[in-house]
């Protein structure tokens, strides 16, 4: 999705295990098509199933605090999520650069 020259996309969604717990890893890419740098500080990623937020694991590596003009950055977000809660999930990305963006669909099974 592109908003005001900033494109945000989920480029990878995969099933992983974190300390023996089932989880989902999301790789988020942010491309800045503007002529100046864009702040990503305060960017938040949330994964929900049936309206309940999945806990984010500490192994997540968020997007950097900013992205330069014409540059692309990415971050990886890991959420603990049971296999039976993956039929339909909603991922919401909120940042000052793009506003709230929502992606909905199934998450991969383990």
PLY file of the C-alpha trace (Angstrom):
ply
format ascii 1.0
element vertex 110
property float x
property float y
property float z
element edge 109
property int vertex1
property int vertex2
end_header
0.00 0.00 0.00
1.30 3.46 -0.84
0.30 6.59 1.06
1.81 10.00 0.26
4.82 8.45 -1.47
5.58 5.93 1.28
4.97 2.29 0.29
4.46 -0.26 3.05
4.29 -3.96 2.22
4.41 -7.34 3.90
7.12 -9.14 1.95
7.33 -12.35 3.97
5.03 -14.17 6.38
6.20 -17.47 7.80
5.61 -19.91 10.60
8.43 -20.05 13.15
9.05 -21.30 16.68
10.29 -19.04 19.46
11.66 -20.84 22.51
9.48 -23.82 21.65
6.33 -21.73 21.18
4.53 -21.49 17.83
4.85 -18.05 16.27
4.47 -16.08 13.05
7.23 -13.91 11.61
6.27 -10.90 9.44
8.78 -8.96 7.37
7.65 -5.43 6.69
9.26 -3.30 3.98
8.97 0.49 3.82
10.00 2.32 0.63
10.27 6.10 0.72
9.37 7.64 -2.62
9.45 11.16 -1.24
12.23 13.66 -1.90
13.16 13.86 1.77
13.67 11.51 4.70
10.68 10.17 6.60
10.45 9.46 10.31
9.32 5.95 11.24
9.75 6.53 14.97
6.70 5.32 16.80
5.78 2.86 14.05
3.71 0.01 15.49
2.78 -3.41 14.11
-0.07 -5.39 15.65
-1.31 -8.87 14.77
-4.81 -9.93 15.83
-6.93 -13.05 15.58
-10.66 -12.74 16.36
-10.04 -9.25 17.77
-7.41 -10.41 20.26
-3.85 -9.10 19.91
-1.08 -11.69 19.70
1.89 -10.96 21.96
4.96 -9.64 20.15
8.15 -11.55 20.90
11.38 -9.81 21.93
13.16 -11.34 18.94
11.42 -8.80 16.69
13.71 -6.38 14.83
11.61 -3.30 14.05
12.07 -0.93 11.14
14.66 1.80 11.83
13.57 5.19 13.21
13.77 6.77 9.74
14.13 6.04 6.05
16.06 8.34 3.70
14.74 9.84 0.47
14.45 7.14 -2.18
15.57 4.43 0.27
14.00 1.19 1.47
14.18 -0.35 4.95
12.62 -3.40 6.52
11.91 -4.91 9.90
10.86 -8.31 11.17
8.10 -8.70 13.71
7.51 -11.99 15.54
4.20 -12.79 17.22
3.40 -15.80 19.39
0.34 -17.37 17.75
-1.18 -20.82 18.21
-1.61 -22.94 15.06
-5.41 -23.00 15.47
-5.54 -19.17 15.46
-4.13 -18.71 11.96
-7.18 -19.08 9.74
-7.73 -15.31 9.54
-5.44 -12.71 11.07
-5.32 -8.95 10.78
-2.03 -7.07 10.73
-2.24 -3.34 11.40
0.73 -1.06 10.74
0.54 2.42 12.23
3.07 5.18 11.59
3.15 8.93 11.16
4.50 8.46 7.63
1.62 6.39 6.27
-1.21 6.37 8.82
-2.89 3.06 9.72
-2.68 0.27 7.13
-4.39 -3.11 7.48
-3.60 -6.48 5.92
-6.00 -9.40 6.44
-5.70 -13.09 5.53
-4.54 -16.47 6.74
-1.20 -16.97 8.47
0.96 -19.98 7.52
0.52 -23.20 9.44
3.48 -24.69 11.32
0 1
1 2
2 3
3 4
4 5
5 6
6 7
7 8
8 9
9 10
10 11
11 12
12 13
13 14
14 15
15 16
16 17
17 18
18 19
19 20
20 21
21 22
22 23
23 24
24 25
25 26
26 27
27 28
28 29
29 30
30 31
31 32
32 33
33 34
34 35
35 36
36 37
37 38
38 39
39 40
40 41
41 42
42 43
43 44
44 45
45 46
46 47
47 48
48 49
49 50
50 51
51 52
52 53
53 54
54 55
55 56
56 57
57 58
58 59
59 60
60 61
61 62
62 63
63 64
64 65
65 66
66 67
67 68
68 69
69 70
70 71
71 72
72 73
73 74
74 75
75 76
76 77
77 78
78 79
79 80
80 81
81 82
82 83
83 84
84 85
85 86
86 87
87 88
88 89
89 90
90 91
91 92
92 93
93 94
94 95
95 96
96 97
97 98
98 99
99 100
100 101
101 102
102 103
103 104
104 105
105 106
106 107
107 108
108 109
